[in-house]
């Protein structure tokens, strides 16, 4: 019985979702939300997913270490905040933030402006992204297709990766033909008012159509436990196809 067709990622997936996390507030009145902002259906090759080993990873930012008499170390994340002296806005570098967990990185490269079509041009996409570049995002990407998952009557990707993070690279445009944009996300805790596991588990994913194939793809719903992990800045991995051997 063949097994190789189910155990090799044969090709990457061109899909990704970006949801902006919105904190609640009373003044002005804002309802906390997880807003689907971009849906990518034409990603380029060259994306990357990195999941760091917690035992070896620096947990982002700086630390305060308390050394016990026997040499054991108790470590706390250092409170880091850098304010702009002109308007008191938060300009803390991403790699110095105490909410940066250092547990994961997701990198995507897009060939095309994302959906929805209310973003009606490449430049409109860049403008919207520039305005929101400091936001906290739920980023969702697929692990890719096996031969078996691609050839199902209703194709599925092998699985999904979810992470809450911030964009940490500069928005660089190569002014040439076939212009692309790379986005790098580093894992972050979601310390936002009223953004909790209940809200995150209700995240809606609008289906993305696989161009040329006429099939739609939607990630499975997040569980409460997965939402808890995401809020702590962990990377969540989900399978989406069960193989029969």
C-alpha positions, 0 to 999 in steps of 0.5 A: 500500500502506498504511503509516500503520496501522503507523507511528503509535502509536494507543493506549497500553498498560495493562501494566507489570512491576516486578522487585525486584533482590536483592543476594546476601550470605553473612551472612545467606545470601541468593541474588541474584535478580530477583524479579517483584513487581508486574504492572500490567494497568490503567494510566491514561493520562498515563504518561511515558518520557523518555530523556535525551541523554547528551551533554547530560544530567548523569550524576546526582549530583555530579562530580569534575572534573580539568582538564588543562593544555589545558582538557580535563576528565576527569570522575568521579562523586563518591562520595556517601553520607549516613548516618542518625546514629541507625542508620547506614542509607543516606539519600542523596537519590536525586538525589545518588546516584552510581549515579543515571545521569540517562539515563532516567525512566519514569512510570506511573499505576495505576488498580488494585492490581497482580497477583499476587492474593496482593496482595489489596487496594489498601491491601495494595499500598500497604503492600507498596510502602511497605516496598520503596520504597527498592529497586532495580527493573527497570521494563518498559513497552510503547511502545503499539499501532499499528493494525496491531499491535493487529489482528493475530490475536495482537496485539502491542505495537509494542515495549518499554522496560526500565530499572533505577531507583529510585522517586524520587517520594513515594507520594501518595494522593488521597483521592477516588473513582477513587484512582490512584497515580503512580510515577516511576523514575529510571535507576540503575546496579545495583551489587549483589553477584552481580546480573550480566548472566547473572542479568538475562538470565534474568529471567522475565516472567509474561504479563499478560492484556489485560482484555476482549480475552482476549489475553496479553502477555509481553515478549521475553527480554533479551539479554546485551548488553541486560542489560549496558546495563541494569546500567550504568543505560541505557535499553533499547528493544526492538521486538516486531513486524515489519511487512510493507510 
